[in-house]
Amino acid sequence: MKIAESRKELRQKDVAALQAEVKALQKTHFNLRMQKATQQLGNSAQLRQTRRAVARAKTLLAEKQAAAAQ
């Protein structure tokens, strides 16, 4: 799993794959927060990157679910 996965690659995924991606990104973000809390995080910019990647994936997921509902 890449943290900075391109938008094109995310758009090609179906709803189930996007849900799995969101879950994996949230787990990664949680682990980074725990590293920060224990003073083990070397690159604090990763927190921002993962937070935005989660938001990006959630946005695409919501768009796909809304389109499927119509």
C-alpha positions as CSV (number, residue, x, y, z in Angstrom):
1,M,0.0,0.0,0.0
2,K,1.3,3.4,-1.0
3,I,0.4,6.4,1.1
4,A,0.4,8.8,-1.8
5,E,-1.6,6.7,-4.2
6,S,-2.7,8.6,-7.2
7,R,-6.2,9.8,-7.6
8,K,-6.5,7.9,-10.9
9,E,-5.7,4.6,-9.1
10,L,-8.3,5.3,-6.4
11,R,-11.0,6.2,-8.9
12,Q,-10.5,2.9,-10.7
13,K,-11.3,0.9,-7.5
14,D,-14.8,-0.3,-6.7
15,V,-16.6,0.4,-3.4
16,A,-15.4,-2.6,-1.6
17,A,-11.8,-1.9,-2.5
18,L,-12.2,1.7,-1.4
19,Q,-13.5,0.6,1.9
20,A,-10.5,-1.7,2.4
21,E,-8.2,1.2,1.4
22,V,-9.8,3.6,4.0
23,K,-9.5,0.9,6.7
24,A,-5.8,0.3,5.8
25,L,-5.1,4.0,5.8
26,Q,-6.8,4.6,9.1
27,K,-4.8,1.8,10.6
28,T,-1.6,3.3,9.2
29,H,-2.6,6.7,10.6
30,F,-3.3,5.2,14.0
31,N,0.1,3.5,14.1
32,L,1.8,6.8,13.2
33,R,-0.1,8.6,16.0
34,M,1.1,6.0,18.5
35,Q,4.7,6.4,17.3
36,K,4.3,10.2,17.8
37,A,3.0,9.7,21.3
38,T,6.0,7.5,22.2
39,Q,8.5,9.9,20.6
40,Q,9.4,7.3,17.9
41,L,8.1,9.1,14.8
42,G,10.9,10.3,12.6
43,N,9.0,12.1,9.9
44,S,6.0,14.0,11.3
45,A,4.9,14.9,7.7
46,Q,3.6,11.3,7.3
47,L,0.7,12.2,9.7
48,R,-0.5,14.9,7.4
49,Q,-0.1,12.7,4.3
50,T,-2.0,9.8,5.7
51,R,-4.8,12.1,7.1
52,R,-5.3,13.6,3.7
53,A,-5.1,10.2,2.0
54,V,-7.9,9.0,4.2
55,A,-10.0,12.0,3.4
56,R,-9.3,11.6,-0.3
57,A,-10.4,7.9,-0.2
58,K,-13.5,8.7,1.9
59,T,-14.5,11.4,-0.5
60,L,-14.3,9.1,-3.5
61,L,-16.1,6.4,-1.6
62,A,-19.0,8.7,-0.8
63,E,-19.1,9.8,-4.5
64,K,-19.3,6.2,-5.6
65,Q,-22.0,5.3,-3.1
66,A,-24.1,8.3,-4.0
67,A,-23.8,7.5,-7.7
68,A,-24.9,3.9,-7.0
69,A,-27.9,5.0,-4.9
70,Q,-29.3,7.0,-7.9
